[in-house]
Amino acid sequence: MDYEIVIGLEVHAQLLTETKIFCGCRNKFTHEPNTNVCPVCLGQPGVLPVLNKKAFELGMKGALALNCEIPPRTKFDRKHYYYPDLPKNYQISQYDLPMSERGYLDINVDGVEKRIGITRAHLEEDAGKLMHSTDSSVVDLNRTGTPLLEIVSEPDMRSGAEAKAYLELLKLTLEYVGVSDCNMEEGSLRCDANISVRPFGQKELGTKNEIKNMNSFKGVEIALQLVAEKLFDATKKGEKIEQVTWGYSIEKQKIFKMRVKEEANDYRYFPEPDLPPVEVSREWVEQVRATLPELPRAKHTRFMDEYSLSDYDASVLMQDKPLAAYFEDVAKASGNPKDSANWVINDVAREMKERNISGISAFPVKPETLAELLALVKGNTINMPTARALFARLVQGETASPKDIVEKECLAQVSDSGALKEALEKIVAANPKQAAEIESGKHQTAMWFVGQIMKEMKGKADPQSVTQVIAERFGIDPGLLQKKK
Amino acid sequence: MELTSLTAAEIAAAVKNKKVSAREVVDAHLARAEKHNPVIGAFLHIDAAEARATADAVDARISRKEPVGALAGVPVALKDNLALPGQPLTCSSKILKNFKPPFTAHVVEQLQKADAVFLGKTNLDEFAMGSSTENSAMQLTRNPWNTDCVPGGSSGGSAAAVAAGFAPLALGSDTGGSIRQPASLCGCVGMKPSYGLVSRYGLVAFGSSLDQIGPFARSVEDAALIMNAISGPDRRDSTCRNTPAPDFTANLNQGVKGLKIGLPKEYFETSGLNAEVKAAVLAAVDALKKEGAELVEVSLSMLDYAVPTYYIVATAEASSNLARYDGAHYGHRAEGTDNIIDLFSKTREEGFGSEVKRRIMLGTYVLSAGYYDAYYLRALKVRTRIAQDFAQAFGKADLIASPVAPETAFRFGEKTADPISMYLSDIYTISTNLAAVPAVSVPCGVDSQGMPIGLQLTAPRFGDDLMLRAAAAYEQVSGLRNRVAPLQGN
């Protein structure tokens, strides 16, 4: 019998609000422990939560970007469990009336499109952070009350690769709309998985295993793979599948058993009496929807249609929204989208990486400047080596425009055959050995002459004209030389 | 002039007109409290220095001819589940014995703005769970009219403080009758405002969807005066109504002529209703009729379901609200545990009294998977029916009149062995909390032992001003106004 693996993901994304979800404390937890706290997020006796409207709107924006529907009425509920990082010993979350439901993301794995359903996305408060040493544990409550959007997928994924693709697109989408910075390593995006195995064609899900703390994309793929293998093995041997919760160690790239559940946790959910239900008017939803930017997949399609970019180039640019915007500025200013994409994806990306520039906004070369450089190449004013050298100077802080530099420093390439012929004769006269070689039919030596002429012309020679002059001088078919190149 | 027999309105006027200083007023009340509190046990904690300092500041402003608030120099007692920085906030529980809040309750801020003077914190049933104040982990509070009897509860300390003349005003909280029942048993005015009229910010939660803060006073006018100070919007409480509160004193002398007063027949037919109480309440209703009110019979047929429904809703919320007391962050922490679960368990085992534990267990049970639908969800449905009952009754009547409690003050220990009999002392008060409507207890006589009896008037939600107007009209004809209990060794 053949089996399939069934995966659903639960993702928690911290929302980028100024203040916490139910109090006025700053939503920052890089500060000294327990400094961004107040009686409300500390769960002191007698305090009450007040919903942060911005957090609600940001959650709605994220949900709309995930194609979710926003019901007209939603409420908050209390979820109870005892843990020292949860000062009230209940978390304000949403149970049966989430703020959004029935969304989806269309992923693409190896060229195959697939729609992954999103059951719901709801708001809740984050817990604090426990830190353990050998003899004690301490708690930092700065993170307590950070707004979270919990996004629950349908069990629609059938492989680790699909799960990874879904998570990547989810992250990108939330980044695009600016609701979360989605840093998995720092925990602003957290992913848990439900995984089970069943015979092909069977409708019911197999016994569920859970995986917690896969705080990297690679971790998600590896951990799912490892658990899937265990489930396949057990199923094939006819063993009963236990309901296990697994942890994942990023250092060891290994999974470990956290607990085996006998029955589901009883969180004793009930409606939060301190927060009235939220009525969400259609106008409000449309106002928030109107603030949505172009989403990743739409941008991908548009780049292919509008700029005739390859699937690959469009994908690379889609991954980085600011870089994509930079590309568009260069493309529009230069009227040359193909070369703009090449330069942005290769040269700009490489320089950013080498110089540890984290975002395109900090990149010293403005799009108009790069467009000007591209136009100089396209118009044959300068050759590629000159262009690259110029680009390097711009990156290093050169402020003059490429056009001015070319003019001032006479960097325009020389394609005047008179000057090139003169240079070639000089080289032939000084190097009879090489001249004899090429005349005897050793065409490879032509490259040596190209190099010499370039040197003579201080790198400004137009490579095509140089080849032409050499071909003529030695009576070679220029096509042969072009090919050698 | 006996300062401790003045009403709040009289004190504020006298202080403003410099007939007496706020300091003299406060000293007189502190002296009476310091003399009699050891027997009465109304106060858990008296902060005399702070009270005198506040009074002096008020006097200084008056001497500089600066404006002062409506309650200038009026001593107020606070139930010890309201946050006042610098003073303990114990809820009469061992688990919060040494807890001092770093923030101020909304009502406390409002009273500070009105230039009231806080004398201290009053005793209550632990976490406001009880009807006799016997569940306090700290001390007994005695009924000032008979010290062998309970003052009622859970706000027994506040009721006793006002009845004993320690303070003309006090605040309490009412989740199922915790203001009205002790007011009735101690012979003072006690009001539970409409849910959402007074911000709960700074009130330690018991049953969040039921809790309201409200006043104790010796006159309806005084209750209206303090309601003016504490009512109205507060953005820190999302369940608090967002529109300004009316002036509760404005129409107090408009009488009841033409008002329809409903008598819920079920309330007068309950087997536990004491005959003297019934007679006094019916006589009070007759007096209102003589004043021009029209009496109509109404039906509140869900009465029998009120107590069971309440003990599901209130305990469910309490089990959640009290989950935070675990010793990890503040309050009592058990010694000698070596893991977090034991720390939580032992802290709660040591810190909570038996009634609180009973209610936490009840509430946990009714919210548990498999029982939620049968208990909690069903209780919510009954709660809706109870609210509909009231809506229907208020279709026929402007106000509803009833007893507050089935009996007058009982003796210590009489009901402690049987929680159900204790729970039934709230049978007439609980429905109003479930329906979110306001109700007030006003004195309407005494029984053959001289123990006070209260009349309960209930209004539609946010009809609090009309309710106080009728209460004032009744007080006018009954003459049962500003009665201070004559304490022994006076």
Interface residues (C-beta under 8 A of the other chain):
Chain A: P39 L42 G43 Q44 P45 G46 V47 L48 P49 V50 L51 R78 H80 Y82 P84 P87 K88 N89 Y90 S137 V139 A264 D266 R268 Y269 F270 P273 D274 L275 P276
Chain B: N81 L82 A83 L89 C91 L96 F99 P101 P102 F103 A105 R200 Y201 G202 L203 V204 A205 G207 S208 S209 R235 R236 D237 S238 T239 A316 E317 S319 S320 A323 R324 Y325 D326 A328 H329 Y330 I340 I341 F344 T364 L367 S368 A369 Y372 Y376
